[in-house]
Amino acid sequence: MVATIPDQKRQAIAQKLASMRAIQNLIIDNERQFIQECSDQDIKNRLQQMLEDDQKNIGVIETSITQYGIQAEPKETVKKMVEQAQQMMKGSQLSMYEKMVQHELLKHGQVMSGLIVHKAGQIAGADVEAALGPLNTVNFENRAHQEQLKGILEVLGTMELTGQKADQSVWGRVQDALSAITGAVGSAVTQTSDKSDMNIQDIIRMDHQKARTLFAEIEGTNDTQKIREYFSQLYNDLMVHSEAEEQTVYPTMRPYYGEQHTQELFDEQAQLKSVLEELKSLSPTSSEFKSKLQEAKNMVNHHANEEENSLFAAIRNNCSSDQQEQMATRFKEAKKQLQTKMQKS
């Protein structure tokens, strides 16, 4: 029997992603509070821009988690740390400068977590690296926020010690640092990697690419344990993807795509699910497994091409940008619920 639970390194990455989500929500809460408490309008404006970035980035992190395909809880130590930080930030014992120091440390932690997850994904498998691609923009913006926070800390610290504002050249130095970061990373990666308001075509296309990557990984190894690991993820991903489409996308598009074409999509996925169940019961070293895997791959490629070349056109022609983004949100939420249910069962 080929299907197994994900291996330890994939579970560890899932837990790290869940911890990043918890920290990101803490960061958002902090920035909302700082905006209310801060009297300096320049700092307030900079914090408002950070908040808008971070609200977008929580969506990016959620997208990365659902594309990764494994739902997890943060580490218990992270949960406790978040609770302690919330109490500390809401208390009156720390000055605004001291609270902002702690906030900058949270940002630094997010940068390092994002980099570590990226490196771990390279080791875990090409499918993991592809799924976590959207985190590139979160890592960049957190790094940029760190430079902004250094300037804010300089202004606040000087004000607390002297009662006077710091030399305004601080903001010029911050801007120089931000320009250096942008130049080093590159606008293509930092500005277009992802956004929180991805449309449904973007999300489905990412799922298709991850499935293709997993098929390639299975075909490219003779390691039985690796085959079990990759197929486990492929099986889960395809089952969740198809169910989420059937719950959210196909019913929405039926009036525009046509009854016959929509039913064909349902039928194709039913056939694919049947083949996946057969694969699940086979030995990964058997010739029958290899032939069935090729059958599943052909079915997925045909189905993906039909969606990307035909269904996507119907979506673009009949749904507004907002409707396409709302469909993506419903699709991701359905995937999240299905992933959680599958892991529990």
Steps between C-alpha positions, in 0.01 A plus 500: 500500500665821382331786687661612825478800726739786414850456637641690796671779309179590318310504829772720651468748212122503546542585868746778417252647251226489764733679742572765237124553460460545878788751515364687198165547674684629808691747283172629354348545846811688616496739207133581548573583861810708417303709249245585770764584761749690283480881485769556234319521165803396292550183705126439496496512118791258478331260740179522297687393186660212691159394627360493146795288386462263795124462449573402141779266609282302740305407188822401325598278794155338498535437126841340553363273771207378289728450198744310719213270588560422868311684774671517838498681834780733614752368752378528859793727580391735221143505630624593848733763360214662305282511813781657705575753226135602477488565873828690491397721208165589658655583837632839606835391640683528167551829319412531130871469418531179702190352340635585156831327584306180567305550179820532297618170650177335384566628149854365512364163612256493208781576255708214635203260511419579138859440391523175697173370358623584149825310556320205659262490204794461263608192697152352550411497131437708188125493567555660844725768355237580234214513751689740727600738220243764607696550825769684302303822511432466876871449569591807296243728658591391854863580421394844370288556812804432717678797339194720559484389862864589557418855399190506719702371796760772449232770499311359799814432703633852448163647591478296823852596609504867401142606438607613153470345156798331341675645197262441208789358294405169662227453239748558219719222638196274522412570138857425390484166684166415337638583156797271564269214600283549191806504277640185658181297483359627173161643417378193311527279810392754756210665329338231288562173687158507660226709649224424746226567242604226258221397268361150466700434183826575684418258781382216276804543274728471805326175595548363150870587502553338840331178375727495193802545727393211724449269203852589383645433846333158519622408152851627575581278799536131575495561875187322626464725804528811282231363268273442801563853624441666162193292419351572842522871427379458141200293611404751769550801273296363211216380723478834677537698178221313323260516795562873546437565131179299512380697803592851388608541137288268289161600651589867451606452138230255391268774358788646294700190408198293407337194653674247275853641537462542875375142539801379302727664760312323780523167315873534429572565865289204608706277269824647634394436861431136410848460350660666804322255731633212290852643519467530876461122531795407278865439582716789377749251353243322284465547123127548553571801723714659230239448229219631721714799595545582131124470452440742787761740362336501157159564657632789710678657202189474281277641774743782580529599134123509464464725803786733410407532131122496520357541853733789580378685190141459620600637842677803349210574264221467756643590843635835615842527666331518840292190424811310388677594825195409710484161329869451586427580865215246512714240324791546744269480801345179364849355451597594855194327647550191284869477589418520870228236467729268302780527755264420787367193322 
